[in-house]
Amino acid sequence: MRELENAVERAYILCPALTIGLKQLPAKVGALARGGQEGFDEMNFLKIEKRLIVWALTNTSWNQSRAAEVLGITRKQLRTKMKNFGLLSS
């Protein structure tokens, strides 16, 4: 599971598109996903995405502009994701 998290984290940060596909993931992880094995579903992806956002915010002292830059998304996109994950106070 940790290998999957690392692969998705790397792809998320480096992927220029808004969607991560199997092409952006290492072959081993892509094979796991194509094999239909447990561990690569939307729920796990959302958990990983939330962890990445919290990681970026923590490492930037919760500076949303800097965290968005680290994640390669706009501040507006980050705030939307934070709202969806319950990370905004209001």
C-alpha positions as CSV (number, residue, x, y, z in Angstrom):
1,M,0.0,0.0,0.0
2,R,2.8,2.4,0.8
3,E,4.3,1.9,-2.7
4,L,0.9,2.8,-4.2
5,E,0.7,5.9,-2.1
6,N,4.2,7.0,-3.1
7,A,3.5,6.3,-6.8
8,V,0.2,8.3,-6.7
9,E,1.9,11.1,-4.7
10,R,4.6,11.4,-7.3
11,A,2.2,11.3,-10.2
12,Y,-0.1,13.8,-8.6
13,I,2.7,16.3,-8.1
14,L,4.3,15.8,-11.5
15,C,1.2,15.3,-13.7
16,P,0.3,18.3,-15.8
17,A,-3.2,17.1,-16.3
18,L,-6.0,17.1,-13.7
19,T,-6.4,13.4,-14.1
20,I,-3.8,10.8,-13.3
21,G,-3.9,7.8,-15.7
22,L,-2.1,4.5,-15.7
23,K,0.6,6.1,-18.0
24,Q,1.7,8.3,-15.1
25,L,2.1,5.4,-12.7
26,P,5.0,2.9,-12.5
27,A,4.4,-0.3,-14.5
28,K,4.1,-2.4,-11.3
29,V,1.3,-0.2,-9.9
30,G,-0.4,0.0,-13.3
31,A,-0.4,-3.8,-13.5
32,L,-2.0,-4.0,-10.1
33,A,-4.7,-1.6,-11.1
34,R,-5.4,-3.5,-14.4
35,G,-5.5,-6.8,-12.5
36,G,-8.5,-5.5,-10.5
37,Q,-6.8,-6.4,-7.2
38,E,-7.9,-4.6,-4.1
39,G,-6.1,-1.5,-3.1
40,F,-6.6,0.7,-6.1
41,D,-10.1,2.2,-6.0
42,E,-11.6,5.7,-5.8
43,M,-11.9,5.6,-2.0
44,N,-8.2,4.9,-1.5
45,F,-7.4,7.6,-4.1
46,L,-9.4,10.1,-2.1
47,K,-7.6,9.1,1.1
48,I,-4.3,9.5,-0.6
49,E,-5.3,12.9,-2.1
50,K,-6.4,14.2,1.3
51,R,-3.1,13.0,2.8
52,L,-1.2,14.8,0.0
53,I,-3.1,18.0,0.7
54,V,-2.5,17.8,4.4
55,W,1.2,17.0,3.8
56,A,1.6,20.1,1.5
57,L,-0.3,22.3,3.9
58,T,1.8,21.1,6.8
59,N,5.0,21.6,5.0
60,T,4.1,25.1,4.0
61,S,2.8,26.1,7.5
62,W,-0.7,26.0,6.1
63,N,0.1,28.7,3.5
64,Q,-2.5,27.8,0.9
65,S,-0.8,29.6,-2.0
66,R,2.5,27.8,-1.4
67,A,0.8,24.5,-0.8
68,A,-1.2,24.9,-4.1
69,E,2.1,25.6,-5.9
70,V,3.7,22.5,-4.4
71,L,0.8,20.4,-5.5
72,G,0.7,22.0,-9.0
73,I,-2.8,23.2,-8.7
74,T,-4.4,26.7,-8.3
75,R,-5.2,28.1,-4.9
76,K,-8.9,28.0,-5.9
77,Q,-8.6,24.2,-6.7
78,L,-6.8,23.7,-3.4
79,R,-9.6,25.5,-1.4
80,T,-12.3,23.5,-3.2
81,K,-10.5,20.3,-2.3
82,M,-9.9,21.5,1.3
83,K,-13.7,22.3,1.6
84,N,-14.6,18.8,0.2
85,F,-12.3,17.1,2.7
86,G,-13.5,19.2,5.6
87,L,-10.1,21.0,6.0
88,L,-11.5,24.6,6.0
89,S,-12.7,26.1,9.3
90,S,-15.7,27.9,7.7
